[in-house]
Amino acid sequence: MKIRKLCLENFMLFPSLALDAVSGVNVICGDNSTGKTALLKIMYSVLHAYAKLPPDATKDATVQQFVSKLQGVFRPDENKLGRLVLRRQGVSKTKIAVELEDSSRIQLGFSSQSSKRADILCERASSAQKTPKQPIYLPPKEIISATENFASLYDEYHIAFEETYYDLARLLDRPLKKGPNTAQKNRILKNFESIISGKITQKDKKFYLNVQGSGAFEMGLVSEGYRKLATILYLISSDSLTENAVLFWDEPETNMNPRMIRPIVDVMLELAAMGVQLFVTTHDYFLLQELNLAAIYPEKHPKADIQFISLYKDDADGGRILAQCAGTADELTHNSIMEEFDAATCPDRYFTVQKL
């Protein structure tokens, strides 16, 4: 259930935007307030609602499924969908279209005055999976150390967390499946376990990192970088993250020691080789460069299909958000991460210190 194309019209910051996705790693970069996370969330919301939609769902049930997901993920005031429409004078309407690799299409539309209604069109291709894989969203803050009570609290109380955290907690609550693993799965799990120097176990909804010779460590005692990798590891072990799954990873470098950047990129490339489609946002120079090296030297990662997407404001067009796509980060003519790094390391740049 991989994404082939996304088209937006009058959605949040985007007057219009069309993006073609690759089946491997899609790296989204750009300044703050250029809509990186908004792109992840809209793709995730549409894909999640579609995956959970029964083939025989009524029109009203279909509308409720998609509207509820948009409300839970974006959390607009008073649950009004119209607040997701590009702000401008008068009444305007947003249009969202997602095309999948199997040629299935999902289209949504609602106006700036809409509260809880939307126009939904789902066209399932004849080759579409009967039970599509649920997409996975990894928010900047890890949740594996708090899964014990998070889902039940979210069910019973109004908690100021986006629904992406709840969805992830529910996936982490899944037990491991019976039966032997495939050879590919065992290889990937072994590679991941070597990175974090241990195995992940779950007991009574609590997660532990079992380190050989040192015993079991509660997730709350493990570094955040290891917690994020542990989350990936368990999702693979529980068959939530498998071939043809789609993973949305929002700023994986958040609270991450720079030494963990290369292992994180290795994990992304392993997932892509496994057949997972990734959408990753980042502000980090080192993460971008590690992925750039993987794109420049494909012989080291022959199965890693990588695309770089830069979002930027066009000052000549009133600050309109535009997107540029390239096969390597070096080919981007609009790259705020590289521009800031070059400016910071330029020998002609200096700071004037005034004597007090």
Protein Blocks (a to p, Z undefined) as FASTA:
>chain_A
ZZfbdcdehiajlmbacddddfkbccdeddehiopmmmmmmmmmmmmmmmmpcfklcfkl
mmmmmmmmmmmmnopghhiaklmpccdedjdddddddddfkopacdddddfkbckbccdd
ddddfkbcfbdcddddddfbdcklmmmmmmmmmmmpccdbdfklmmmmmmmmpccdedjd
dfklmmmmmmmmmmnopacddeehiacdddehiapadfklpcfklmmmmmmmmmmmnoma
cghiacddehklgopafklmmmmmmmmmmmmmnopacddddfbfklmmmmmmmmmmmmlm
mmlccddddddddfknoopacddddfbfklpmbdfklmmmmmmmpmkbccddddZZ
